[in-house]
Amino acid sequence: MADYGSKGRMDTNDSLRLLPTTGCSGIELLEADTFDLHCFQSLTGTKFFVVCEPGTQHMEALLKVVYELYTYYMPIRCELFDINLAQAVQKDCVALLGR
């Protein structure tokens, strides 16, 4: 960590924001005690996030479905996007729970 004196001192988060690693595409999965955060970044740089219970499976696949819906129904402020997103989430929940 760089130290530029007491007024210029950067904490770890500042270092991460200001000094990205070359070739790094960003966060894909952040695991915490009470939740997991999954991220999918499209080739255009648009990022999609899902927050779920720790250890929840198949979130990468769900995020790809959300991205496909996004590209199909742009802008996402339309009723068909909302309906299809709800169906995708429900389908994923049914697959996970085996119901």
C-alpha positions in Angstrom: 0.0 0.0 0.0 1.3 3.4 -0.9 1.7 6.0 1.8 1.6 9.6 0.6 1.6 11.2 4.1 -1.2 11.5 6.6 -3.5 13.5 4.2 -2.7 11.4 1.2 -2.8 8.0 2.7 -5.0 5.5 0.8 -6.8 2.6 2.5 -7.1 -0.8 0.9 -10.3 0.0 -0.9 -8.9 3.2 -2.4 -5.9 1.2 -3.7 -8.3 -1.3 -5.3 -10.3 1.4 -7.0 -7.3 3.4 -8.2 -4.8 0.6 -9.1 -6.7 -2.1 -11.0 -4.8 -5.2 -12.0 -4.1 -5.4 -15.7 -6.2 -8.1 -17.4 -8.6 -8.3 -14.5 -12.3 -8.3 -15.5 -13.6 -7.4 -12.1 -15.6 -9.3 -9.4 -17.2 -12.5 -10.4 -18.1 -13.8 -6.9 -18.0 -12.2 -3.5 -18.7 -14.6 -0.7 -19.7 -13.2 2.7 -21.0 -14.8 5.9 -24.6 -13.9 5.1 -24.8 -13.6 1.3 -23.0 -14.3 -2.0 -22.8 -11.6 -4.7 -22.4 -12.9 -8.2 -21.5 -10.6 -11.1 -21.7 -11.1 -14.9 -20.1 -8.6 -17.1 -21.1 -8.4 -20.8 -18.6 -7.7 -23.6 -20.0 -4.2 -23.7 -19.2 -3.6 -20.0 -22.7 -3.8 -18.7 -22.7 -5.6 -15.3 -25.5 -7.7 -13.9 -25.5 -8.7 -10.2 -27.5 -11.1 -8.1 -27.4 -11.4 -4.3 -28.3 -14.7 -2.9 -27.9 -17.0 0.1 -24.4 -18.4 0.6 -23.7 -21.4 -1.5 -26.6 -21.0 -3.9 -25.8 -22.8 -7.1 -26.4 -21.9 -10.8 -26.3 -18.1 -10.4 -23.9 -17.7 -13.3 -26.5 -19.4 -15.5 -29.3 -17.3 -14.2 -27.2 -14.1 -14.8 -26.7 -15.2 -18.4 -30.4 -15.7 -18.8 -31.0 -12.2 -17.4 -28.4 -10.8 -19.9 -30.2 -12.5 -22.8 -33.5 -11.1 -21.6 -31.9 -7.7 -21.3 -30.6 -7.8 -24.9 -33.9 -9.1 -26.2 -36.2 -6.6 -24.4 -34.1 -3.4 -24.2 -35.0 -1.1 -22.7 -35.6 -3.1 -19.6 -38.4 -0.9 -18.4 -40.9 -2.9 -20.3 -43.5 -5.4 -19.0 -42.2 -8.3 -21.1 -38.8 -8.0 -19.5 -40.4 -8.1 -16.0 -42.6 -11.1 -16.9 -39.7 -13.1 -18.4 -37.3 -12.2 -15.6 -39.8 -13.5 -13.0 -40.2 -16.7 -15.1 -36.5 -17.2 -15.3 -36.0 -16.7 -11.5 -39.0 -19.0 -10.8 -37.6 -21.7 -13.2 -34.2 -21.5 -11.5 -35.8 -21.8 -8.0 -37.8 -24.8 -9.1 -34.7 -26.5 -10.5 -32.7 -25.8 -7.3 -35.4 -27.1 -5.1 -36.4 -30.0 -7.3 -40.0 -29.0 -7.4 
